[in-house]
Amino acid sequence: MILTLSRPSRTATLLALVFTLMTVASCGYNTIPTLEEAAKARWADVQNNYQRRADLIPNLVATVEGYAKQEKDVLTSVVEARAKATQVRVDASQLTDPEKLRQFQEAQNQLSGALGRLIAISENYPDLKSNQNFLALQSQLEGTENRIAVARRDYIEAVRAYNTEIRTFPSLMWASIRGSKPMAEFSATDDAQRPPQVKFGK
């Protein structure tokens, strides 16, 4: 028995089929670039906050130097770590390169360690600990470390959403057509993810 459809039924079936195909085909088409741009924006936030920290360091070093000139090795290590950290840049086009992100993280972790040593020496200098400029810089540094932690968390979440989208059906079809690659994830160690302890003999 041959089933034949009336002309209105064929038209309705054809329209339903076209609608279904368009719906499936469009899944991910706009989502992938939207999530990609969101992840890039989050990375820009990470970089901005690290730059803010780098901008605070010269004033902090100068303030400590006024009270603790004999701590030349520590002061020099902070200046050198800052220089290295500001030279290692990862722009949005390099976010799919895990090695570039690892180098960036390593430079920032070295700077965090040097800053931690700088802050620790303040315990030996009561006048430095009570200096208003130093206290203001300490407060700004603490706030910046918190902003860095939030920015990294937001970047990790944005990358997770993007990477998940390009690996799941039907978006993975569009991802392969567009040549979309997974973005590198922030994989800092537990110690590196904690901001340096900034305590001044409270």
N, C-alpha and C positions, 0 to 999 in steps of 0.2 A: 504494500500500500504506500503510495507516494503522498507525502504531506505537502500541500501547497499553501502558501500564505497569501492572503488578500493583499492588495497594493498598500492600503493603510497600515497593515500589520508589518509588511516588509519595511516600510519607511520607518516605522517606530522601532523595529528591531535594529535597523541600520543606524539610526540616530543613537540608540542606547549603546550599541557597540562602539561607535565613534566617541561618544562621551566617556565610556569606560576606558578606552585606549588613551584618550587625552589626559584623563585624570591620573592614570598609572604613569604615563610618560612624563607628566609635569612634576611628579613627586621627586623632590630633590633638586630640580633644575634651578630653582631660586634659593632653596634652602642651603645648598652647599656654599655658594659665594657669600650668602648672608652670614653663615657661621664662620667662614674663613675671615671675613672682615672683622667680625666681633673678636675673634682670637687675636688678630693683628692689633686691634685697638687695645686689648688687654695687655699685649706685650708692650705697647707704647707706654701704658701706665707703669709697668714694671721698670722700664728704662727711665722714665721721668723721675720715679722715686729714688732709684739708685743715683741718678744725677743730682738730685736734691741732697742726698747724703754726701756725695763727693764735693758739692759746693760748700757744705758746712765744715768740712775737714780743715781747710787752710786757716779759718778763724779759730778753730779748736786747737790746732797745733800751735798757732801763734800765742794763744792765751796760756797754754801749758808751758810753752817755751819761756815765757816771761817769769815763771815761777820755778821751773825745773830744767834749767839749761844743761845740767849734768846728765840728763836722760837723753842724750843725743842719739844713741842707738835706737831707742824706741821711737823718737820723733822722726828719724830718718826712715825707719821701716814703714811708718804710716804714710809718709810722703811718697815713698817708692811704690807702696801697694796701691795708693790712690792713682798714681800715674799709670800703673799697669791696668787697673780696673777701668779707667776711662779710655784706654786705648783699645780694649777688647770690646768691639761693638757687634751686635747682631741685629741686622735690619729685618724687616718683615719678610723679605724674599728668602732669607736664610733660616726661617723657622722650621723647615723640613730637614735640616742638617743637624743631627744629634751631636756631632763632634763640635760644631760651632757653639751650640748651647752649653755643652760641657765646659768648653774653654771660658765662656762668659761666667758661668757659675763658679769655676775655680778661682778666677780673678777676684770676683766679689767675695768669696769665702776667705781669701787671703787678706783682703781689706778688712773684713769683719774681725779676723784674728788680730790684726795689727791694731785696730781701734780698741779691741778689748784690752790689749796690753797697755795702750795709752791711758785708757780710763782707769785701769788698776793702779797706775803709779800715783794717781791723785791722792790715794790714801796716805801717802807719805808727806803730803804738803797741805797742812791745815789751812793756810792762807789761800791756796788755790781752791780748795773745796768750798770756801765761803765767798769767793769772787763772784760778783753778780753776773758778769759776762760769761763766766764759765758755767754757772748754774743755768743761764738762759740757753747756752749752746747745748748743755746736757739735756734740757727739756726738749729742744728741737730735735736732737739726735734720737731720743726715745720715741718721739712722735713719728719721725721718719722711718725708724725701724718697724714700727707698727704698720705704717702705710705700705712699706715694702712687703710685709707678710700678707696683708690683705690683697695687694696687687698680684703677688705670686699665686695666691689661692684663686683669685678670679681668672688669671691666665690658665691655670691648670684646668679649671672647670670649662672654660671656653674651648680649650684644645680637646678635652674629653668629648664635648658635644660634637665638635667638628669631625674628629677622628671616628667617632661612632657613626655619624651620618654617612661618611664616605665608604664605610665598610658594610653597611646594611642595605638590603634590597628595599625599594628599587633604586635608591640613590646611587648605589655603587655602579650602576650602568652609566649614569651621567658623570660620575667621578672618573671612570675609565675614559670616557669620551673627552672630558676636559683635561685629563692628565693630572688630576688632583692627587697629591701625595700627603700621607699623614704628617702632622706637625710633631716636632720633638716636644716631649713632655719635660717639665721641670722635675728633676729627680735628685734634689739636694738631700744630703744626709740629714739625719734627725738633728744633729748638733748645728748644722748650717741653717736649718729652718728656724731655729730659735734665735731671736735677736740677742746680741751680746748683752750680758748683764751690766747695767750701768748704775752702780751703787756708789754713793759718795758718803760713806760713813754715817748713814742715818741711824 
